[in-house]
């Protein structure tokens, strides 16, 4: 249905995330992947969704030569807790410290999507509340030793082992926590 509606467009996904790429495949969309290096730096006064909105649009600004029938999709996801963004951990110690902070607490996952054409820029976003159980040091270390926390906001993938054993509940979209609120992207793409 969506593929037919968008047949005259070239969909460009500007993301190296295998999860985001799979979501577009699951929507049965034809798309290309184009990556451009962008320094993900945002003004310090931004909070919450303002950060992901800003970064999603910043990523789209690297694409200056779109064609008339191109739809560019960029996005950004952060974990938000205690009024601060928790990014991707740089090393095992930082990842461990993040999990100690998330353990037994609620945090929020914010994702923003920027849809850019030669005519307009649209930004949509979503928020999901995630509740972690109390995680033992052994559970945290097992995850860090056996999985890849370093390419994910907050250091975890909800679809990974730590999500299976550690997430007690979520309020909102599961797929948003994975990095893309697919239901909102689908609805927005239908408007083209």
N, C-alpha and C positions, 0 to 999 in steps of 0.2 A: 504494500500500500504506500508506504513512505517513499520507497525506492522509485515507484512509478510517478509519484507526485513531484519528485526532485530530479527526474530524468534529464532535464535540460541544464542542470547545474553540475559544476565540478565541486565536489566536497573535498576540502583539504583539512586534515587533522594535523595540527601542529603539536604533537605530543609523542614522546618516545615511550610512554607508559603502555606496557602490553595489556593492562586491564582496560584502559580507555580504547585502545585499538580493538579489543575483543568486543566491547560494547557496541561499537559501530558495525562490526561484522554481524553481531547478534540482531541488530536492527535491519539487517539485510541491505545495508547501504554500500554503494560503490564509492570508494574514497582513496585519496593518495595521502601519504605521510610526508610532510615537509617540516624539517627542524631548523630553527635558527637560534643561535646563542643569544640569550638575554640575561643580563644580570638582574636577578630577582631581588631588587632593593626597593623598599617602599618608605614613604615618609613616616617618621616615628609617631606622629600624632594619630595615624589611622588605627582603628580597632576593629576586631572581628571581621564581619563580612566586607567592611571597607577595604581590608587588606587583600582579600581574594578577588574582589571586584577590580581593584587597582592592578593587581598582578596579571589577571586574565587579559585585561585591556592592554597592559604594557607588552605582554607577549604578542598580541595581535599587531602592535605598532611596528614590529620588526618586518612585517609584510607590507611593503609599499607598492608593489606592482601587481595587484590583483587584476584579473580579467573580469569583464562584465558579468559573466555567469559563474563566478567563483563564490563559494561560501566557505570562509575560513572559520575553523573551530579551535579556540584556545581555551585553556582552563587552568585553574589553580585550586589546590586544596590545602587547608591548614587544620591542625588540631588546636583548639582554644581552651585554655584552662587557667583559672585564677587571673583573669584579665591579661593573659599573655599568649602569644603564638608559640606553639611548640613545633619546630621544624623537623627536618630530617637529621637524625643523629650523625655526628662525624666519626664517632668511634664507639667501641664497646662500652667504655665507662659512661659516656654521655647517654647511650641507649639505656644502660642499666638505671641511671639516675632518672631518666624520663619515665621508665616503668615504675619506679618507686613512687614517683609523683602521681601517676595515673592509678596506681593500685588502690582499690577500695573507694574510688571516687567517680564522680560524673564529669565528663568533659564534652565539649561540642566539636563537631567536625563541620567546617564550612567549605563549600565548594562553589566557585563561580565559573560560569561559562561565558565566553565572549564569542558572539557570532558577528563576523565582519564581511561585508560585501563592498563593492565600489560605491554603493549608495548609502549605507548605514552601518551603525554599530549597535548591537543589542547585547545587554548583559542580563543574565538570569543567575539566580543563586539558590542554594538550599542549605538547610541546617539540620543536623541530626544530633540528638543527645545520646551519648554512649556511656554505659555504666559498667565499670570493671569490678570484679570481685577483688578481695585481698589476694594479691599474688605473692607467693613465697619466693625467696631468693633463688631456690632451686628451679622453680618454674621459669623465672625470668632468664636465668643463665642457660637453661635448656633451649629456650627460644632463641636467644642471641647466638648460641653455638650452632644451631641447626637450621636457621632460617635467615632471610636477608632483610633485616630491618632498616638498612641504611638508605634505601631509595624511597622510603615511605614517610609521609607526614606523621609525626608522633612516633615513628619507629615501629609501627605495626601494620599488618594487613589483617583486617577483620576476617578475611577468608582463610587465613593461616591458622596454624595450631593454636596460637595464643588467643585468637578470636573464639575458637571452638571451646577452649577450656576457661577463658577468662572473662568473656563478655556476658554479663548477667541479663542485660536487656538493652534495647535501643528504642528511642522514640524518634521516628522519622525513617528516611530511606536508607536501607542497607547499602544500596548501590552508591549512594552519596558518600558513604564511609569508604567505599572502595575507590572513590575518586571521580565519580561522575553521576549526577542525578539524572539518570537516563530518561525517566518519565518526563521531566521538565524539558530536556533537550528534544525529545520526540515531539512534544506539544509545540515547542517553538519552531521546529523545522517544518511542521505542518502548515505554518502561516506563510511560508514562502510560495 
